[in-house]
Amino acid sequence: MDTGRLVVGVTGASGAIYAQRFLIQAARHYSQILLVMSDQAFQVAHTELGVRPSRLPWSTFEWLGEEYPHIRLLDPKDYYTPPASGSFRHDGMVIVPCSLGTAGRIANGISDDLLTRAADVCLKEGRKLILVPREMPWNLIMLRNMTQLAEAGATILPACPAWYSRPQTIEDVADTVVARILQHLGITQTLVEEWGS
């Protein structure tokens, strides 16, 4: 395991498998992961994956298949936690999947919960912020929000699977997106071979 701290946000957008697969991989590379999940994210995980993660008691086993004690679940309403402050140093934040409503709030500086506040901190401190939207199509407001986020320094990484690696399972398909997130965090990944390798 590498050292470092990562903030991860999970919203209620469809695509819980991306969060699940990403967290499993990120847990291998970061000594601490601070996780912010919306209430809807728990509901979507149950609907799409058939798992029942819960806030209390918190355990990663139900959702990720293994206990990861260094993944700490934070209360999305609690601003008195480390990612809410610019003085807390970490290696960046990934929001996966990122609903376009959440993206819109971040783009317009509306920090109405810990997830959006943590993202706002990343932008103001010049830290890496990766948003993984999955919804489609996008209307003009959504497109403008994404432009605004990119101009502010965020990386927009839509959950668009790649097919050149010939994925055989749903997990393989999701991992093509996870691999790209890891690459943008500067992590050498082995999930998907690089093009031309």
CORURFEN-V683614 format. One record per backbone hydrogen bond with DSSP energy under -1.0 kcal/mol. NH is the residue of the N-H (numbers start at 1). CO is the residue of the C=O. If there is no record, write none. Layout:
NH,CO  NH,CO
//
This chain:
6,32  7,92  8,34  9,94  10,36  11,97  18,15  20,16  21,17  22,18  23,19  24,20  25,21  26,22  27,23  28,25  29,26  30,26  31,4  32,4  33,70  34,6  35,72  36,8  38,10  42,38  43,39  44,40  45,41  46,42  47,43  48,44  49,45  50,46  51,45  64,60  65,61  71,68  72,33  74,35  78,75  84,81  85,82  88,85  91,5  93,128  94,7  95,130  96,9  98,132  103,99  104,100  105,101  106,102  107,103  108,104  109,106  110,105  112,110  114,76  117,113  118,114  119,115  120,116  121,117  122,118  123,119  124,120  125,121  127,122  130,93  131,155  132,95  143,139  144,140  145,141  146,142  147,143  148,144  149,145  150,146  151,147  152,148  153,150  154,149  155,129  157,131  159,133  160,158  166,163  173,169  174,170  175,171  178,174  179,175  181,177  182,178  183,179  184,180  185,181  186,183  187,182  197,194
//
